[in-house]
Amino acid sequence: MRQADISRKTAETDVQAVIDLDGCGEYDIDTGCGFFDHMLAQLSRHGLIDIKIKAVGDLHVDAHHLVEDVGITLGQAFAKALGDKKGINRYGASCIPMDESLSRCVLDLSGRSYLVWNVKFPTEKVGNLDTEVFREFFTAFAQHAAATIHIENLYGVNSHHIIESVFKAFARSLKAASETDPRLNGRLPSTKESL
């Protein structure tokens, strides 16, 4: 059972995340940030990961702490649910359109944390969220899931479409990388025999 239940509580946020990597894309998400909830729902549905998140934070300051801490908590949950990583594909890549926008995500569940972020937004906000918080989410996820993630928006003019295409590409890449291949016979996908 590739599941995890992780909590994170600080003076700024309180986050509870439950995931099932072998789910069917069901979600129950409440962060207090409507657009962020919408993006996390995309991650669940298009990654076929069951996700439950309840998060509260100091939104009277801004959404930065909340979004980053959700990234930390989800990354930790993902790493825990992956377990020893035996038999997984390890790599995932996806290129997803959203109307005029096209984004690509390529990732490696390598055990090494790294984020390459080549995404520029034409606006400073999407809904009530500063667009810069999305880089913080993916940085936090990469660090705590111990994953190498390359995300690039190839083109687009609408910030909503850009970030939605990013989340969908990320979801499909995570799905591909975390799925198991029976031909590996439970071995690690590494000649080092370590991830």
PyMOL commands that set and color helices and strands:
alter all, ss='L'
color gray80, all
select helices_A, chain A and resi 34-47+64-82+133-145+159-178+182-184
alter helices_A, ss='H'
color red, helices_A
select strands_A, chain A and resi 3-9+13-20+27-30+50-57+91-98+101-108+114-118+125-126+129-130+148-155
alter strands_A, ss='S'
color yellow, strands_A
deselect
rebuild
show_as cartoon
